[in-house]
Amino acid sequence: MALNPTHDAAVANAAGNGFVAAPDERQVVSLASLTRKAAAYLTEDDIRRIREAYRLSDEAHLGQFRTSGEPYISHPIAVAEILAGWKLDADSLMAALLHDVIEDTTISKQVLAERFGTQVAEIVDGLSKLERVEFASKEQQQAESFRKMLLAMARDVRVILIKLADRLHNMQTLGAVPPDKQRRIARETFEIYAPIANRLGLHELFRELVDLSFKYLHPFRHRTLQKAVQAARGNRREVLSRILEAVQKALPEAGVSAEVFGREKTLYAIYRKMRDKQLSFSEVLDVYGFRVIVETPAQCYLTLGALHALYKPVPGRFKDYIAIPKINGYQSLHTTLVGPFGTPVEFQIRTREMQRVAQAGVAAHWLYKAEKESFSDLQKRTHEWLQSLLDIQSQTGDSLEFIEHVKVDLFPDAVYVFTPRGQIRAMPRGATIIDFAYSVHTDIGDQAVAARVNQQPVPLRTELHNGDVVEVITDPNAKANPNWLSFVRTGKARAGIRHCLKTLKYRESVELGRRLLAQALSALRIDPASLDVQALERGARDAGAKSVEEMHADIGLGKRLAPVVARTIALQFGSKSAAAALILPRPAPMMISGAEGAAVTYSPCCHPLPGDDIVGHLRGGHGLVVHRADCRVAQRQRIKDAERWVDVDWSEELAGQFRTEIEVAVRADRGVLGKVAAEIAASEANIVHVSMDDDATESAVLRFAMMVRDRVHLAQVIRNLRRLPEVAKITRH
């Protein structure tokens, strides 16, 4: 995804950057509208600084034009005007005016810092793409640019507010660019920027971005619905007028002073309802609604009572977002009433302050620099979400993976659950116990072993519902389970699990690499215990590693070969050792116990067991993979890549159980599967998977994957199965 795909600024003669020459280069763009809006709440000194920023931006973009033919400076001014409507500070308006100068002109961040201060320079830098860095692909570059902007946003929320205003103006003027670019930008807006606006509580902005995206993603559907809504507007005018008159009369009688005005569902909201519920347009009855603005929260509930006395409410359609606000801070009472002629009409009831927050979200009263104790509830939630972005960043190395985690987190809907102490936490719909655990603290997520919901034991994959009281039980020795990745919903949980697994595998790889290197050094008649730290550090440097630990980890992961590193170290000890290093004697086998963790895996093509002759293959980035010596896959690979194979053997002390598979040919009698499974269980083997032929008539083949201690244990299982009269043949797969 591109950070600024609709920015068509560049030098006028740079044909490849989307610039066109303006028909009249003498066009003048006025700053009057912006200064008029800003003067309503900023000081004269602020206005002076804004004018200075405008002059620099105007000079920097001189000769640059948008695809529409307008002078490019018209775009930064429009962005700043949107921000002035949200009443952002002078630094924000200055940064908006300058937001493209680093990216598209020769002006540097240092120049901005000297003239307008560090904060303005940092905001502009956070909005700039990473054009000067080399990336493997365009997708990687776009993802890294987006990650840079989100991390800048986490430090200063004004970065994303300016970016959203920038995106809104670009969407409003998207008609000037080619259709393929329109669709690409609209999809990115729909998938990323609109959800971020919603997450930050910018509800009106969210509605406009979604509707504009719909217009360019599905132009025919948009035009068709637009015509239908315009026609319906005339047909339903009389009904709506009657409802409005009745409400305006009923509320004063109930002692409520309120503003009542009609509102229309966005075209995308209508389209989504038609699509999700398989309805025609004529069946979507609640296209129109009313918003009631009162002075206090108490009057909201008084208004609700008056409306329910006036018209019958639709059961199940009342929502109290005042008592429990949405995750983005949105507050209102929602109710749907059955009006004249059976027409359902939605009412939204809120105070003026709630209306202001619904329109401007976190921008309505942003105090990101203030002490945490003074934060509003919305600011606290926003602060926690922005902090979670930094947490995800610290646990994610790849920019594309980071973007995927963030996209997962941008759910528009939420459920509200409680900790055992009564603290409320908002979670995305579909979130599980593990998501909840990671939202509380990474350590709680990593160490979760069990849970109780509403004081009842439940599995960790249990989905949460509104009002659940969730208690997570932890064990300091427990670690994240890779299977959790199949059901968690939040980006923070997904990043936390992967980080834990990577850290665990890294530590195990370091230990495996240490053992492999010791084995290779011993084969060169060098005692690993005799090497001092300096010798190992020199060996690591000579091998191209940054540290001894990294050298060991790379060997354990198969990125470096232990014999090669051992020969490099041997060369430090003179000609005798160097000569020995070139002879390459056969090293003693490395012992495998089953306790090596993720650094050692057992190949699924042959499922080796203790007692089998085995060999080890060092796969780059995957560690040591153990095969049976007679495995045909291993034999073929060994011919192609002999130097990556090492001699391994089973340790006398083994840990855990090992997976194996058998095929059992049986008579297809009733209950035969149960008999065979019961015999396997009686033999103390644990069945993990079973399958059978679907077309079995007189005979069948049952396939079991099971966990056993070793080859002797497997032989015992097979002997016990052969005693069953229904069993004809058993084969180890």
Summary of the structure (lengths in Angstrom):
residues: 733
radius of gyration: 33.4
end to end distance: 46.4
largest distance: 105.3
contacts: 2345
relative contact order: 0.05
helix: 53%
strand: 16%
